[in-house]
């Protein structure tokens, strides 16, 4: 099916460098303009892992919002997202290096974790901005992978580029035995949650589809 239907009725800006997040939105018929925030995430703290992802999503979105032309007009939606895996109450983002990825997988195997994705939306109607923040959480069950499989997977480089050191839509998919909740959320953005938040901001989901 050809999804290249021309510009959408509402401009969508994605404050994220995640290729998987961008591809998920594109596969859903959206065509975001990517503007990477470049913020320092290391100083942000929160009481829970879910709250931390929400705070980081808001931080990214606010940083990009500050770069937009204040004199511009027209409907615009800005989306910031951040994902982390929670295991034993601790947050896990991207591994720092291959050794950390191997250690992470030895901790994760044959267990379950929670993948949290914070979503922060800012929608412009005329000269007024309205915002919403929410977190989608999906339980992820990991296979009892061997040391050899872990070493081979880490050697591909994929675990180093993603929160939690795994994917469900790539090489890591064979190592995930199941998910409870929205599988899109594990990739990096919850489409059902995003649609609901947009509705709360009076933005209809179909207005973000590419049009002919």
C-alpha positions in Angstrom: 0.0 0.0 0.0 1.4 3.4 -0.9 1.4 5.6 2.1 3.0 8.6 0.5 -0.2 10.7 0.2 1.2 14.2 0.5 1.4 16.6 3.5 -0.8 16.1 6.5 -3.3 18.7 7.7 -1.3 19.1 11.0 2.4 19.5 11.2 4.0 16.8 13.5 7.4 17.3 15.0 9.1 14.4 16.8 11.7 15.3 19.4 13.5 12.0 19.2 16.5 10.5 17.4 15.1 6.9 17.6 14.8 5.3 14.1 12.4 2.7 15.4 10.1 5.3 16.9 10.1 7.3 13.6 9.4 4.1 11.6 6.5 3.1 13.8 4.9 6.5 13.3 5.5 6.3 9.5 4.0 2.9 9.3 0.9 4.3 11.0 0.5 6.8 8.2 2.2 9.8 9.9 5.2 11.7 8.6 7.0 13.4 11.5 9.6 16.1 11.1 12.5 15.0 13.3 14.2 17.6 15.5 16.7 16.1 18.0 16.7 17.9 21.4 20.3 17.1 22.4 19.5 17.6 26.1 21.6 16.2 28.9 19.5 13.4 30.4 21.9 12.4 33.1 20.8 15.0 35.7 17.1 14.2 35.6 15.7 12.2 38.5 12.3 11.0 39.6 10.7 8.8 42.2 9.8 5.9 39.8 11.1 4.7 36.5 7.8 5.6 34.9 8.0 9.1 36.2 11.6 9.4 35.0 10.5 8.5 31.4 7.8 11.1 31.6 10.2 13.8 32.9 12.7 13.0 30.1 10.0 13.1 27.4 8.9 16.5 28.7 12.5 17.7 28.8 13.1 16.7 25.2 9.9 18.3 24.0 10.5 21.5 25.9 14.0 21.8 24.4 12.8 21.5 20.9 9.8 23.8 21.5 12.2 26.5 22.5 13.8 26.3 19.0 10.6 26.7 17.0 9.7 30.0 15.4 7.3 31.7 17.8 5.9 33.8 14.9 4.9 30.7 12.9 1.2 29.8 12.6 -0.9 26.8 11.7 -1.7 23.7 13.7 1.4 21.9 15.1 1.9 18.9 17.3 5.2 18.3 19.1 5.9 14.9 20.5 8.7 14.0 23.0 9.3 10.4 24.0 11.7 8.4 26.2 11.8 4.7 27.0 13.4 2.7 29.8 13.2 -0.9 31.0 12.4 -1.4 34.7 13.9 -4.5 36.3 13.9 -4.9 40.1 12.7 -1.3 40.4 15.8 0.0 38.6 15.8 2.0 35.3 17.8 0.6 32.3 18.4 2.7 29.2 20.9 2.1 26.5 23.9 0.1 27.7 27.2 2.1 28.0 29.3 -0.5 26.2 29.3 -4.2 25.1 30.3 -5.5 28.5 27.3 -3.7 30.1 25.0 -5.1 27.4 26.2 -8.7 28.2 25.8 -8.1 31.9 22.3 -6.7 31.3 21.2 -9.7 29.3 22.5 -12.1 31.9 20.3 -10.3 34.4 17.2 -10.1 32.1 17.2 -13.7 30.7 14.3 -16.0 31.8 12.7 -13.0 33.6 10.2 -10.3 33.0 10.6 -6.5 33.0 8.5 -3.5 32.3 9.2 -1.2 29.4 8.0 2.3 30.2 7.7 5.0 27.5 7.0 8.6 28.5 5.0 10.7 26.0 4.8 14.5 26.2 2.6 16.3 23.7 2.3 20.0 23.0 -0.3 21.1 20.5 -0.6 24.6 19.1 -4.0 25.9 18.2 -3.6 29.5 16.9 -1.3 31.1 19.4 -2.2 28.8 22.3 -0.2 25.8 23.4 -1.8 22.9 25.4 0.1 19.9 26.7 -0.4 16.4 28.0 2.0 13.9 29.5 1.4 10.2 30.1 3.3 6.9 30.3 2.6 3.6 28.6 3.9 0.5 30.4 4.3 -3.0 28.8 5.4 -6.1 30.5 8.1 -7.9 28.5 9.0 -11.6 29.0 12.5 -12.6 28.1 13.7 -16.1 26.9 16.2 -18.1 28.7 19.0 -17.3 26.3 22.4 -18.9 26.5 25.7 -17.1 27.1 26.7 -17.8 23.5 23.4 -16.2 22.2 24.0 -13.2 24.4 27.5 -12.7 23.1 26.4 -13.1 19.5 23.6 -10.6 19.9 25.7 -8.0 21.6 28.3 -8.4 18.8 25.7 -7.2 16.3 25.7 -3.8 18.0 21.9 -3.7 18.2 21.5 -3.9 22.0 23.8 -0.8 22.4 21.5 1.4 20.4 18.2 0.8 22.2 16.7 1.3 25.7 16.7 -2.0 27.7 19.3 -3.5 25.3 16.7 -5.4 23.3 14.2 -5.0 20.4 11.0 -6.8 19.5 11.1 -5.7 15.9 14.7 -6.6 15.1 17.3 -9.3 15.9 16.2 -9.3 19.5 12.7 -10.4 18.7 13.5 -14.1 19.0 14.7 -13.5 22.6 11.3 -12.1 23.7 8.7 -14.7 24.5 5.8 -12.4 24.9 4.5 -9.0 25.9 1.5 -7.8 28.0 0.2 -4.5 26.7 0.8 -2.4 23.7 3.7 -3.9 21.6 4.2 -0.6 19.8 5.2 0.8 23.1 8.1 -1.6 23.3 9.3 -0.3 20.0 9.2 3.3 21.4 5.8 4.9 21.0 2.3 3.8 22.1 0.0 4.5 19.2 -3.2 4.0 21.1 -2.0 6.3 24.0 -0.8 8.9 21.5 -4.2 8.9 19.8 -6.0 9.3 23.2 -3.7 12.2 24.2 -4.2 13.9 20.9 -8.0 13.6 21.3 -7.7 15.3 24.7 -5.9 18.2 22.9 -8.7 18.4 20.2 -6.4 16.9 17.5 -8.1 14.2 15.4 -5.8 11.3 14.6 -6.7 11.3 10.9 -5.5 14.9 10.5 -2.0 13.6 11.0 -2.2 11.1 8.2 -0.3 11.9 5.0 -2.8 13.0 2.4 -3.1 13.1 -1.4 
